[in-house]
Amino acid sequence: MANTSERTLRLLSLLQTHRYWPGAELAERLGVSVRTLRRDVDRLRELGYPVEAQRGVDGGYQLAAGAALPPLVIDDDEAVALALGLQAAAQGAVEGIAESSVRALAKVVQVMPARLRRRIDALRAMTVPAGWDGPARAGVDPGVLTTVALACRDDEQLRFSYTASDGRHTERHVEPHRLVCLGRRWYLVAYDLVRHDWRSFRLDRLAAPHHTGSRFRPRELPAADAAEFVRAGRDNLPRPYRVEVLVDAPAVTVRERIGRWSMIEEIDDERCRMRMTADSLDWPALALGVVGADFRVIHPPELIDRIHEWGARFNRCEKTLPLS
């Protein structure tokens, strides 16, 4: 059984998820009796945490909102996730909060224990920001991120299991170079020691990375930086849809809104041509909605059908009566 201080911190961490915990379940998670749990809850209340209790057979506990923000208790993976989120915001992912994010990130990193600060510092140093260029994608285990980042920083060979897009599983042995966050996905750029060539690996398809203890001398990357290498690889992937649309808006306006995801060609002062390749028609439809101007689809005709489907769905939403 954990000592009282550790157990109290663990209890606070569980309660700070703001979910309701049945007493028996919470006691089981902590490895204590229900009576000991009640004493631990009373101890939190003495420290100023507003813990609400529901009595009875199905009784339980929940942390209520207080008048002031109490100290938060987070585990290692939560600390890494928090630092990553603040770093993304500091790089301008959300307009208007970059400066506040920098200050918050500095405070968070300052109070982290050395083991966590080492992981965060490696991530910050070994990640090449590439900007936001698509809808949200699959997440990555913070432990995988930090393990790979440390290998990049220390020039240490890495082994891991990898699942390709066709479902094939392989074991990889690489010299890791840099991490890239692109299109809300994380990539590892590395030199593959079995295939003797540079590769980029999606981290959500990478499992069980482990350090080998073998150091290496970094090779020269065949690109200006890791982000450019990943972009080039993605651009060479076959895409089934080639989109061409005439937009009734100046080219400069359209470039400001969707230029990072498409090619914009000026026709005259009031019109432009937008070209895009995509593996789904939902993304071009969303981009055209962002433009905020009338347009005419030249190709493919399936895009017109998809936009009509979206419009019909939105209209149904407008006509839905509020629940009584």
Buried (B, 14 or more C-beta within 10 A) or exposed (E): EEEEEEBBBBBBBBBBEEEBBBBBEBBEEBEBEEEBBBEBBEBBEEEEBEBEEEEEEEEBBBBEEEEEEBEEBEEBBBBBBBBBBBBBBBBBBEEEBEEEBBEBBEEBBEEBEEEBBBBBBBBBEBBBBBEBEBEEEEEBBBEBBBBBBBBBBEBBBBBBEBBEEEEEEEEBBBBBBBBBBBBBBBBBBBBBBEEEEBBBBBBBBBEEBEBEEEEBEEEEBEBEBBBBBBBEBBEEEEBEBEBBBBBBBBBEBBBEBBBEBBEBEEEEEEBBBBBBBBEEBEBBBBBBEEBEBEBEBBEBEEBBEBBEEBEEEEEEEEEEEEEE
